[in-house]
Amino acid sequence: MTKALKDKIIEVCEQKIVKKGTNVGMSFYAFFKNKNDNSELLMEAATWWIETHKLDHFEKAIKIKELVKDL
């Protein structure tokens, strides 16, 4: 995983946790705007989420943040 994606995931997870609490769920789409302006980064996130970790569509933000921090 690139440093840019790792930093983005941690930042978004932290924002969601602050706004909605530790039980907030999210999908990998949460790291991107509602348009596909960086398909390479989107595919990197999707591959990490779906193929590498076999995560459900929605997961707890705190879980995702911990997985990424351990990289």
mmCIF file of the N, C-alpha and C atoms, coordinates in Angstrom:
data_MODEL
# 
_entry.id   MODEL 
# 
loop_
_atom_site.group_PDB 
_atom_site.id 
_atom_site.type_symbol 
_atom_site.label_atom_id 
_atom_site.label_alt_id 
_atom_site.label_comp_id 
_atom_site.label_asym_id 
_atom_site.label_entity_id 
_atom_site.label_seq_id 
_atom_site.pdbx_PDB_ins_code 
_atom_site.Cartn_x 
_atom_site.Cartn_y 
_atom_site.Cartn_z 
_atom_site.occupancy 
_atom_site.B_iso_or_equiv 
_atom_site.pdbx_formal_charge 
_atom_site.auth_seq_id 
_atom_site.auth_comp_id 
_atom_site.auth_asym_id 
_atom_site.auth_atom_id 
_atom_site.pdbx_PDB_model_num 
ATOM 1   N N  . MET A 1 1  ? 0.845   -1.173  0.000   1.00 0.00 ? 1  MET A N  1 
ATOM 2   C CA . MET A 1 1  ? 0.000   0.000   0.000   1.00 0.00 ? 1  MET A CA 1 
ATOM 3   C C  . MET A 1 1  ? 0.892   1.237   0.000   1.00 0.00 ? 1  MET A C  1 
ATOM 4   N N  . THR A 1 2  ? 0.537   2.190   -0.847  1.00 0.00 ? 2  THR A N  1 
ATOM 5   C CA . THR A 1 2  ? 1.323   3.412   -0.918  1.00 0.00 ? 2  THR A CA 1 
ATOM 6   C C  . THR A 1 2  ? 1.109   4.262   0.331   1.00 0.00 ? 2  THR A C  1 
ATOM 7   N N  . LYS A 1 3  ? 2.089   5.089   0.627   1.00 0.00 ? 3  LYS A N  1 
ATOM 8   C CA . LYS A 1 3  ? 1.991   5.976   1.783   1.00 0.00 ? 3  LYS A CA 1 
ATOM 9   C C  . LYS A 1 3  ? 0.824   6.939   1.623   1.00 0.00 ? 3  LYS A C  1 
ATOM 10  N N  . ALA A 1 4  ? 0.594   7.405   0.400   1.00 0.00 ? 4  ALA A N  1 
ATOM 11  C CA . ALA A 1 4  ? -0.513  8.343   0.152   1.00 0.00 ? 4  ALA A CA 1 
ATOM 12  C C  . ALA A 1 4  ? -1.858  7.718   0.521   1.00 0.00 ? 4  ALA A C  1 
ATOM 13  N N  . LEU A 1 5  ? -2.071  6.471   0.116   1.00 0.00 ? 5  LEU A N  1 
ATOM 14  C CA . LEU A 1 5  ? -3.335  5.804   0.432   1.00 0.00 ? 5  LEU A CA 1 
ATOM 15  C C  . LEU A 1 5  ? -3.435  5.511   1.922   1.00 0.00 ? 5  LEU A C  1 
ATOM 16  N N  . LYS A 1 6  ? -2.350  5.051   2.513   1.00 0.00 ? 6  LYS A N  1 
ATOM 17  C CA . LYS A 1 6  ? -2.338  4.766   3.947   1.00 0.00 ? 6  LYS A CA 1 
ATOM 18  C C  . LYS A 1 6  ? -2.694  6.026   4.746   1.00 0.00 ? 6  LYS A C  1 
ATOM 19  N N  . ASP A 1 7  ? -2.074  7.135   4.422   1.00 0.00 ? 7  ASP A N  1 
ATOM 20  C CA . ASP A 1 7  ? -2.341  8.397   5.112   1.00 0.00 ? 7  ASP A CA 1 
ATOM 21  C C  . ASP A 1 7  ? -3.792  8.838   4.928   1.00 0.00 ? 7  ASP A C  1 
ATOM 22  N N  . LYS A 1 8  ? -4.308  8.682   3.711   1.00 0.00 ? 8  LYS A N  1 
ATOM 23  C CA . LYS A 1 8  ? -5.692  9.060   3.412   1.00 0.00 ? 8  LYS A CA 1 
ATOM 24  C C  . LYS A 1 8  ? -6.672  8.211   4.216   1.00 0.00 ? 8  LYS A C  1 
ATOM 25  N N  . ILE A 1 9  ? -6.443  6.907   4.275   1.00 0.00 ? 9  ILE A N  1 
ATOM 26  C CA . ILE A 1 9  ? -7.329  6.013   5.019   1.00 0.00 ? 9  ILE A CA 1 
ATOM 27  C C  . ILE A 1 9  ? -7.344  6.377   6.497   1.00 0.00 ? 9  ILE A C  1 
ATOM 28  N N  . ILE A 1 10 ? -6.192  6.583   7.077   1.00 0.00 ? 10 ILE A N  1 
ATOM 29  C CA . ILE A 1 10 ? -6.106  6.938   8.495   1.00 0.00 ? 10 ILE A CA 1 
ATOM 30  C C  . ILE A 1 10 ? -6.821  8.269   8.761   1.00 0.00 ? 10 ILE A C  1 
ATOM 31  N N  . GLU A 1 11 ? -6.594  9.247   7.898   1.00 0.00 ? 11 GLU A N  1 
ATOM 32  C CA . GLU A 1 11 ? -7.225  10.558  8.051   1.00 0.00 ? 11 GLU A CA 1 
ATOM 33  C C  . GLU A 1 11 ? -8.756  10.455  7.994   1.00 0.00 ? 11 GLU A C  1 
ATOM 34  N N  . VAL A 1 12 ? -9.270  9.750   6.999   1.00 0.00 ? 12 VAL A N  1 
ATOM 35  C CA . VAL A 1 12 ? -10.724 9.621   6.843   1.00 0.00 ? 12 VAL A CA 1 
ATOM 36  C C  . VAL A 1 12 ? -11.321 8.836   8.008   1.00 0.00 ? 12 VAL A C  1 
ATOM 37  N N  . CYS A 1 13 ? -10.668 7.765   8.420   1.00 0.00 ? 13 CYS A N  1 
ATOM 38  C CA . CYS A 1 13 ? -11.161 6.987   9.560   1.00 0.00 ? 13 CYS A CA 1 
ATOM 39  C C  . CYS A 1 13 ? -11.224 7.850   10.816  1.00 0.00 ? 13 CYS A C  1 
ATOM 40  N N  . GLU A 1 14 ? -10.181 8.606   11.076  1.00 0.00 ? 14 GLU A N  1 
ATOM 41  C CA . GLU A 1 14 ? -10.159 9.460   12.256  1.00 0.00 ? 14 GLU A CA 1 
ATOM 42  C C  . GLU A 1 14 ? -11.277 10.498  12.211  1.00 0.00 ? 14 GLU A C  1 
ATOM 43  N N  . GLN A 1 15 ? -11.512 11.099  11.046  1.00 0.00 ? 15 GLN A N  1 
ATOM 44  C CA . GLN A 1 15 ? -12.585 12.087  10.901  1.00 0.00 ? 15 GLN A CA 1 
ATOM 45  C C  . GLN A 1 15 ? -13.942 11.452  11.176  1.00 0.00 ? 15 GLN A C  1 
ATOM 46  N N  . LYS A 1 16 ? -14.181 10.274  10.617  1.00 0.00 ? 16 LYS A N  1 
ATOM 47  C CA . LYS A 1 16 ? -15.463 9.592   10.809  1.00 0.00 ? 16 LYS A CA 1 
ATOM 48  C C  . LYS A 1 16 ? -15.668 9.206   12.276  1.00 0.00 ? 16 LYS A C  1 
ATOM 49  N N  . ILE A 1 17 ? -14.620 8.730   12.926  1.00 0.00 ? 17 ILE A N  1 
ATOM 50  C CA . ILE A 1 17 ? -14.711 8.335   14.338  1.00 0.00 ? 17 ILE A CA 1 
ATOM 51  C C  . ILE A 1 17 ? -15.036 9.544   15.210  1.00 0.00 ? 17 ILE A C  1 
ATOM 52  N N  . VAL A 1 18 ? -14.390 10.670  14.948  1.00 0.00 ? 18 VAL A N  1 
ATOM 53  C CA . VAL A 1 18 ? -14.647 11.892  15.715  1.00 0.00 ? 18 VAL A CA 1 
ATOM 54  C C  . VAL A 1 18 ? -16.093 12.347  15.519  1.00 0.00 ? 18 VAL A C  1 
ATOM 55  N N  . LYS A 1 19 ? -16.577 12.306  14.283  1.00 0.00 ? 19 LYS A N  1 
ATOM 56  C CA . LYS A 1 19 ? -17.929 12.785  13.976  1.00 0.00 ? 19 LYS A CA 1 
ATOM 57  C C  . LYS A 1 19 ? -19.031 11.842  14.455  1.00 0.00 ? 19 LYS A C  1 
ATOM 58  N N  . LYS A 1 20 ? -18.804 10.521  14.314  1.00 0.00 ? 20 LYS A N  1 
ATOM 59  C CA . LYS A 1 20 ? -19.906 9.582   14.534  1.00 0.00 ? 20 LYS A CA 1 
ATOM 60  C C  . LYS A 1 20 ? -19.642 8.516   15.589  1.00 0.00 ? 20 LYS A C  1 
ATOM 61  N N  . GLY A 1 21 ? -18.464 8.516   16.190  1.00 0.00 ? 21 GLY A N  1 
ATOM 62  C CA . GLY A 1 21 ? -18.162 7.566   17.249  1.00 0.00 ? 21 GLY A CA 1 
ATOM 63  C C  . GLY A 1 21 ? -17.464 6.309   16.756  1.00 0.00 ? 21 GLY A C  1 
ATOM 64  N N  . THR A 1 22 ? -17.059 5.478   17.699  1.00 0.00 ? 22 THR A N  1 
ATOM 65  C CA . THR A 1 22 ? -16.242 4.308   17.378  1.00 0.00 ? 22 THR A CA 1 
ATOM 66  C C  . THR A 1 22 ? -16.998 3.195   16.680  1.00 0.00 ? 22 THR A C  1 
ATOM 67  N N  . ASN A 1 23 ? -18.310 3.253   16.653  1.00 0.00 ? 23 ASN A N  1 
ATOM 68  C CA . ASN A 1 23 ? -19.085 2.213   15.969  1.00 0.00 ? 23 ASN A CA 1 
ATOM 69  C C  . ASN A 1 23 ? -19.399 2.547   14.517  1.00 0.00 ? 23 ASN A C  1 
ATOM 70  N N  . VAL A 1 24 ? -18.889 3.659   14.014  1.00 0.00 ? 24 VAL A N  1 
ATOM 71  C CA . VAL A 1 24 ? -19.193 4.067   12.645  1.00 0.00 ? 24 VAL A CA 1 
ATOM 72  C C  . VAL A 1 24 ? -18.626 3.055   11.648  1.00 0.00 ? 24 VAL A C  1 
ATOM 73  N N  . GLY A 1 25 ? -19.457 2.714   10.674  1.00 0.00 ? 25 GLY A N  1 
ATOM 74  C CA . GLY A 1 25 ? -19.030 1.810   9.614   1.00 0.00 ? 25 GLY A CA 1 
ATOM 75  C C  . GLY A 1 25 ? -18.712 2.586   8.350   1.00 0.00 ? 25 GLY A C  1 
ATOM 76  N N  . MET A 1 26 ? -17.926 1.976   7.487   1.00 0.00 ? 26 MET A N  1 
ATOM 77  C CA . MET A 1 26 ? -17.562 2.627   6.239   1.00 0.00 ? 26 MET A CA 1 
ATOM 78  C C  . MET A 1 26 ? -17.154 1.595   5.202   1.00 0.00 ? 26 MET A C  1 
ATOM 79  N N  . SER A 1 27 ? -17.164 2.003   3.942   1.00 0.00 ? 27 SER A N  1 
ATOM 80  C CA . SER A 1 27 ? -16.666 1.161   2.865   1.00 0.00 ? 27 SER A CA 1 
ATOM 81  C C  . SER A 1 27 ? -15.427 1.827   2.285   1.00 0.00 ? 27 SER A C  1 
ATOM 82  N N  . PHE A 1 28 ? -14.746 1.146   1.380   1.00 0.00 ? 28 PHE A N  1 
ATOM 83  C CA . PHE A 1 28 ? -13.538 1.748   0.815   1.00 0.00 ? 28 PHE A CA 1 
ATOM 84  C C  . PHE A 1 28 ? -13.867 2.958   -0.061  1.00 0.00 ? 28 PHE A C  1 
ATOM 85  N N  . TYR A 1 29 ? -15.112 3.084   -0.469  1.00 0.00 ? 29 TYR A N  1 
ATOM 86  C CA . TYR A 1 29 ? -15.512 4.264   -1.251  1.00 0.00 ? 29 TYR A CA 1 
ATOM 87  C C  . TYR A 1 29 ? -15.421 5.545   -0.424  1.00 0.00 ? 29 TYR A C  1 
ATOM 88  N N  . ALA A 1 30 ? -15.408 5.440   0.882   1.00 0.00 ? 30 ALA A N  1 
ATOM 89  C CA . ALA A 1 30 ? -15.348 6.620   1.753   1.00 0.00 ? 30 ALA A CA 1 
ATOM 90  C C  . ALA A 1 30 ? -14.062 7.423   1.561   1.00 0.00 ? 30 ALA A C  1 
ATOM 91  N N  . PHE A 1 31 ? -13.058 6.809   0.956   1.00 0.00 ? 31 PHE A N  1 
ATOM 92  C CA . PHE A 1 31 ? -11.769 7.480   0.792   1.00 0.00 ? 31 PHE A CA 1 
ATOM 93  C C  . PHE A 1 31 ? -11.695 8.288   -0.499  1.00 0.00 ? 31 PHE A C  1 
ATOM 94  N N  . PHE A 1 32 ? -12.802 8.311   -1.243  1.00 0.00 ? 32 PHE A N  1 
ATOM 95  C CA . PHE A 1 32 ? -12.796 8.954   -2.556  1.00 0.00 ? 32 PHE A CA 1 
ATOM 96  C C  . PHE A 1 32 ? -14.000 9.862   -2.720  1.00 0.00 ? 32 PHE A C  1 
ATOM 97  N N  . LYS A 1 33 ? -13.873 10.842  -3.593  1.00 0.00 ? 33 LYS A N  1 
ATOM 98  C CA . LYS A 1 33 ? -14.987 11.724  -3.923  1.00 0.00 ? 33 LYS A CA 1 
ATOM 99  C C  . LYS A 1 33 ? -16.007 10.917  -4.726  1.00 0.00 ? 33 LYS A C  1 
ATOM 100 N N  . ASN A 1 34 ? -17.136 11.493  -4.978  1.00 0.00 ? 34 ASN A N  1 
ATOM 101 C CA . ASN A 1 34 ? -18.186 10.802  -5.721  1.00 0.00 ? 34 ASN A CA 1 
ATOM 102 C C  . ASN A 1 34 ? -17.909 10.729  -7.216  1.00 0.00 ? 34 ASN A C  1 
ATOM 103 N N  . LYS A 1 35 ? -16.674 10.907  -7.594  1.00 0.00 ? 35 LYS A N  1 
ATOM 104 C CA . LYS A 1 35 ? -16.296 10.746  -8.990  1.00 0.00 ? 35 LYS A CA 1 
ATOM 105 C C  . LYS A 1 35 ? -14.968 9.997   -9.031  1.00 0.00 ? 35 LYS A C  1 
ATOM 106 N N  . ASN A 1 36 ? -14.741 9.329   -10.104 1.00 0.00 ? 36 ASN A N  1 
ATOM 107 C CA . ASN A 1 36 ? -13.529 8.530   -10.251 1.00 0.00 ? 36 ASN A CA 1 
ATOM 108 C C  . ASN A 1 36 ? -12.437 9.385   -10.875 1.00 0.00 ? 36 ASN A C  1 
ATOM 109 N N  . ASP A 1 37 ? -11.743 10.152  -10.041 1.00 0.00 ? 37 ASP A N  1 
ATOM 110 C CA . ASP A 1 37 ? -10.682 11.005  -10.560 1.00 0.00 ? 37 ASP A CA 1 
ATOM 111 C C  . ASP A 1 37 ? -9.292  10.418  -10.337 1.00 0.00 ? 37 ASP A C  1 
ATOM 112 N N  . ASN A 1 38 ? -9.231  9.241   -9.713  1.00 0.00 ? 38 ASN A N  1 
ATOM 113 C CA . ASN A 1 38 ? -7.947  8.566   -9.519  1.00 0.00 ? 38 ASN A CA 1 
ATOM 114 C C  . ASN A 1 38 ? -8.192  7.049   -9.486  1.00 0.00 ? 38 ASN A C  1 
ATOM 115 N N  . SER A 1 39 ? -8.402  6.486   -10.658 1.00 0.00 ? 39 SER A N  1 
ATOM 116 C CA . SER A 1 39 ? -8.777  5.075   -10.745 1.00 0.00 ? 39 SER A CA 1 
ATOM 117 C C  . SER A 1 39 ? -7.682  4.143   -10.210 1.00 0.00 ? 39 SER A C  1 
ATOM 118 N N  . GLU A 1 40 ? -6.434  4.523   -10.349 1.00 0.00 ? 40 GLU A N  1 
ATOM 119 C CA . GLU A 1 40 ? -5.329  3.687   -9.858  1.00 0.00 ? 40 GLU A CA 1 
ATOM 120 C C  . GLU A 1 40 ? -5.391  3.564   -8.328  1.00 0.00 ? 40 GLU A C  1 
ATOM 121 N N  . LEU A 1 41 ? -5.611  4.670   -7.653  1.00 0.00 ? 41 LEU A N  1 
ATOM 122 C CA . LEU A 1 41 ? -5.701  4.660   -6.194  1.00 0.00 ? 41 LEU A CA 1 
ATOM 123 C C  . LEU A 1 41 ? -6.967  3.933   -5.731  1.00 0.00 ? 41 LEU A C  1 
ATOM 124 N N  . LEU A 1 42 ? -8.062  4.123   -6.461  1.00 0.00 ? 42 LEU A N  1 
ATOM 125 C CA . LEU A 1 42 ? -9.304  3.422   -6.144  1.00 0.00 ? 42 LEU A CA 1 
ATOM 126 C C  . LEU A 1 42 ? -9.112  1.913   -6.246  1.00 0.00 ? 42 LEU A C  1 
ATOM 127 N N  . MET A 1 43 ? -8.443  1.452   -7.282  1.00 0.00 ? 43 MET A N  1 
ATOM 128 C CA . MET A 1 43 ? -8.202  0.022   -7.456  1.00 0.00 ? 43 MET A CA 1 
ATOM 129 C C  . MET A 1 43 ? -7.257  -0.508  -6.385  1.00 0.00 ? 43 MET A C  1 
ATOM 130 N N  . GLU A 1 44 ? -6.298  0.286   -5.979  1.00 0.00 ? 44 GLU A N  1 
ATOM 131 C CA . GLU A 1 44 ? -5.395  -0.119  -4.900  1.00 0.00 ? 44 GLU A CA 1 
ATOM 132 C C  . GLU A 1 44 ? -6.182  -0.335  -3.609  1.00 0.00 ? 44 GLU A C  1 
ATOM 133 N N  . ALA A 1 45 ? -7.077  0.601   -3.304  1.00 0.00 ? 45 ALA A N  1 
ATOM 134 C CA . ALA A 1 45 ? -7.905  0.478   -2.094  1.00 0.00 ? 45 ALA A CA 1 
ATOM 135 C C  . ALA A 1 45 ? -8.843  -0.716  -2.196  1.00 0.00 ? 45 ALA A C  1 
ATOM 136 N N  . ALA A 1 46 ? -9.460  -0.895  -3.345  1.00 0.00 ? 46 ALA A N  1 
ATOM 137 C CA . ALA A 1 46 ? -10.386 -2.015  -3.543  1.00 0.00 ? 46 ALA A CA 1 
ATOM 138 C C  . ALA A 1 46 ? -9.667  -3.352  -3.420  1.00 0.00 ? 46 ALA A C  1 
ATOM 139 N N  . THR A 1 47 ? -8.505  -3.465  -3.999  1.00 0.00 ? 47 THR A N  1 
ATOM 140 C CA . THR A 1 47 ? -7.723  -4.696  -3.923  1.00 0.00 ? 47 THR A CA 1 
ATOM 141 C C  . THR A 1 47 ? -7.338  -5.001  -2.484  1.00 0.00 ? 47 THR A C  1 
ATOM 142 N N  . TRP A 1 48 ? -6.872  -3.995  -1.764  1.00 0.00 ? 48 TRP A N  1 
ATOM 143 C CA . TRP A 1 48 ? -6.490  -4.177  -0.365  1.00 0.00 ? 48 TRP A CA 1 
ATOM 144 C C  . TRP A 1 48 ? -7.693  -4.608  0.457   1.00 0.00 ? 48 TRP A C  1 
ATOM 145 N N  . TRP A 1 49 ? -8.828  -3.961  0.246   1.00 0.00 ? 49 TRP A N  1 
ATOM 146 C CA . TRP A 1 49 ? -10.052 -4.196  1.023   1.00 0.00 ? 49 TRP A CA 1 
ATOM 147 C C  . TRP A 1 49 ? -10.667 -5.553  0.694   1.00 0.00 ? 49 TRP A C  1 
ATOM 148 N N  . ILE A 1 50 ? -10.837 -5.837  -0.602  1.00 0.00 ? 50 ILE A N  1 
ATOM 149 C CA . ILE A 1 50 ? -11.593 -7.009  -1.045  1.00 0.00 ? 50 ILE A CA 1 
ATOM 150 C C  . ILE A 1 50 ? -10.728 -8.253  -1.179  1.00 0.00 ? 50 ILE A C  1 
ATOM 151 N N  . GLU A 1 51 ? -9.644  -8.149  -1.913  1.00 0.00 ? 51 GLU A N  1 
ATOM 152 C CA . GLU A 1 51 ? -8.829  -9.332  -2.188  1.00 0.00 ? 51 GLU A CA 1 
ATOM 153 C C  . GLU A 1 51 ? -7.861  -9.676  -1.056  1.00 0.00 ? 51 GLU A C  1 
ATOM 154 N N  . THR A 1 52 ? -7.178  -8.677  -0.533  1.00 0.00 ? 52 THR A N  1 
ATOM 155 C CA . THR A 1 52 ? -6.166  -8.946  0.491   1.00 0.00 ? 52 THR A CA 1 
ATOM 156 C C  . THR A 1 52 ? -6.789  -9.324  1.824   1.00 0.00 ? 52 THR A C  1 
ATOM 157 N N  . HIS A 1 53 ? -7.776  -8.538  2.269   1.00 0.00 ? 53 HIS A N  1 
ATOM 158 C CA . HIS A 1 53 ? -8.340  -8.749  3.605   1.00 0.00 ? 53 HIS A CA 1 
ATOM 159 C C  . HIS A 1 53 ? -9.726  -9.372  3.618   1.00 0.00 ? 53 HIS A C  1 
ATOM 160 N N  . LYS A 1 54 ? -10.340 -9.502  2.443   1.00 0.00 ? 54 LYS A N  1 
ATOM 161 C CA . LYS A 1 54 ? -11.670 -10.121 2.323   1.00 0.00 ? 54 LYS A CA 1 
ATOM 162 C C  . LYS A 1 54 ? -12.675 -9.505  3.304   1.00 0.00 ? 54 LYS A C  1 
ATOM 163 N N  . LEU A 1 55 ? -12.643 -8.174  3.359   1.00 0.00 ? 55 LEU A N  1 
ATOM 164 C CA . LEU A 1 55 ? -13.528 -7.445  4.263   1.00 0.00 ? 55 LEU A CA 1 
ATOM 165 C C  . LEU A 1 55 ? -14.930 -7.342  3.682   1.00 0.00 ? 55 LEU A C  1 
ATOM 166 N N  . ASP A 1 56 ? -15.920 -7.202  4.560   1.00 0.00 ? 56 ASP A N  1 
ATOM 167 C CA . ASP A 1 56 ? -17.289 -6.958  4.131   1.00 0.00 ? 56 ASP A CA 1 
ATOM 168 C C  . ASP A 1 56 ? -17.375 -5.569  3.512   1.00 0.00 ? 56 ASP A C  1 
ATOM 169 N N  . HIS A 1 57 ? -18.509 -5.310  2.857   1.00 0.00 ? 57 HIS A N  1 
ATOM 170 C CA . HIS A 1 57 ? -18.673 -4.001  2.218   1.00 0.00 ? 57 HIS A CA 1 
ATOM 171 C C  . HIS A 1 57 ? -18.539 -2.879  3.250   1.00 0.00 ? 57 HIS A C  1 
ATOM 172 N N  . PHE A 1 58 ? -19.180 -3.025  4.409   1.00 0.00 ? 58 PHE A N  1 
ATOM 173 C CA . PHE A 1 58 ? -19.049 -2.043  5.487   1.00 0.00 ? 58 PHE A CA 1 
ATOM 174 C C  . PHE A 1 58 ? -18.298 -2.673  6.648   1.00 0.00 ? 58 PHE A C  1 
ATOM 175 N N  . GLU A 1 59 ? -17.312 -1.941  7.146   1.00 0.00 ? 59 GLU A N  1 
ATOM 176 C CA . GLU A 1 59 ? -16.520 -2.357  8.302   1.00 0.00 ? 59 GLU A CA 1 
ATOM 177 C C  . GLU A 1 59 ? -16.402 -1.176  9.255   1.00 0.00 ? 59 GLU A C  1 
ATOM 178 N N  . LYS A 1 60 ? -16.101 -1.446  10.486  1.00 0.00 ? 60 LYS A N  1 
ATOM 179 C CA . LYS A 1 60 ? -15.903 -0.382  11.468  1.00 0.00 ? 60 LYS A CA 1 
ATOM 180 C C  . LYS A 1 60 ? -14.655 0.426   11.111  1.00 0.00 ? 60 LYS A C  1 
ATOM 181 N N  . ALA A 1 61 ? -14.771 1.740   11.190  1.00 0.00 ? 61 ALA A N  1 
ATOM 182 C CA . ALA A 1 61 ? -13.653 2.624   10.872  1.00 0.00 ? 61 ALA A CA 1 
ATOM 183 C C  . ALA A 1 61 ? -12.458 2.333   11.769  1.00 0.00 ? 61 ALA A C  1 
ATOM 184 N N  . ILE A 1 62 ? -12.723 2.025   13.021  1.00 0.00 ? 62 ILE A N  1 
ATOM 185 C CA . ILE A 1 62 ? -11.634 1.758   13.964  1.00 0.00 ? 62 ILE A CA 1 
ATOM 186 C C  . ILE A 1 62 ? -10.848 0.508   13.553  1.00 0.00 ? 62 ILE A C  1 
ATOM 187 N N  . LYS A 1 63 ? -11.535 -0.499  13.033  1.00 0.00 ? 63 LYS A N  1 
ATOM 188 C CA . LYS A 1 63 ? -10.888 -1.724  12.559  1.00 0.00 ? 63 LYS A CA 1 
ATOM 189 C C  . LYS A 1 63 ? -9.998  -1.422  11.349  1.00 0.00 ? 63 LYS A C  1 
ATOM 190 N N  . ILE A 1 64 ? -10.521 -0.649  10.419  1.00 0.00 ? 64 ILE A N  1 
ATOM 191 C CA . ILE A 1 64 ? -9.753  -0.301  9.215   1.00 0.00 ? 64 ILE A CA 1 
ATOM 192 C C  . ILE A 1 64 ? -8.517  0.507   9.594   1.00 0.00 ? 64 ILE A C  1 
ATOM 193 N N  . LYS A 1 65 ? -8.700  1.464   10.468  1.00 0.00 ? 65 LYS A N  1 
ATOM 194 C CA . LYS A 1 65 ? -7.574  2.298   10.909  1.00 0.00 ? 65 LYS A CA 1 
ATOM 195 C C  . LYS A 1 65 ? -6.476  1.444   11.528  1.00 0.00 ? 65 LYS A C  1 
ATOM 196 N N  . GLU A 1 66 ? -6.836  0.489   12.371  1.00 0.00 ? 66 GLU A N  1 
ATOM 197 C CA . GLU A 1 66 ? -5.848  -0.389  12.997  1.00 0.00 ? 66 GLU A CA 1 
ATOM 198 C C  . GLU A 1 66 ? -5.144  -1.294  11.976  1.00 0.00 ? 66 GLU A C  1 
ATOM 199 N N  . LEU A 1 67 ? -5.899  -1.813  11.021  1.00 0.00 ? 67 LEU A N  1 
ATOM 200 C CA . LEU A 1 67 ? -5.284  -2.638  9.978   1.00 0.00 ? 67 LEU A CA 1 
ATOM 201 C C  . LEU A 1 67 ? -4.235  -1.854  9.198   1.00 0.00 ? 67 LEU A C  1 
ATOM 202 N N  . VAL A 1 68 ? -4.573  -0.613  8.860   1.00 0.00 ? 68 VAL A N  1 
ATOM 203 C CA . VAL A 1 68 ? -3.669  0.215   8.066   1.00 0.00 ? 68 VAL A CA 1 
ATOM 204 C C  . VAL A 1 68 ? -2.464  0.641   8.886   1.00 0.00 ? 68 VAL A C  1 
ATOM 205 N N  . LYS A 1 69 ? -2.671  0.993   10.140  1.00 0.00 ? 69 LYS A N  1 
ATOM 206 C CA . LYS A 1 69 ? -1.558  1.413   10.990  1.00 0.00 ? 69 LYS A CA 1 
ATOM 207 C C  . LYS A 1 69 ? -0.523  0.312   11.159  1.00 0.00 ? 69 LYS A C  1 
ATOM 208 N N  . ASP A 1 70 ? -0.957  -0.940  11.093  1.00 0.00 ? 70 ASP A N  1 
ATOM 209 C CA . ASP A 1 70 ? -0.049  -2.070  11.262  1.00 0.00 ? 70 ASP A CA 1 
ATOM 210 C C  . ASP A 1 70 ? 0.807   -2.362  10.027  1.00 0.00 ? 70 ASP A C  1 
ATOM 211 N N  . LEU A 1 71 ? 0.535   -1.664  8.928   1.00 0.00 ? 71 LEU A N  1 
ATOM 212 C CA . LEU A 1 71 ? 1.305   -1.904  7.699   1.00 0.00 ? 71 LEU A CA 1 
ATOM 213 C C  . LEU A 1 71 ? 2.686   -1.307  7.773   1.00 0.00 ? 71 LEU A C  1 
# 
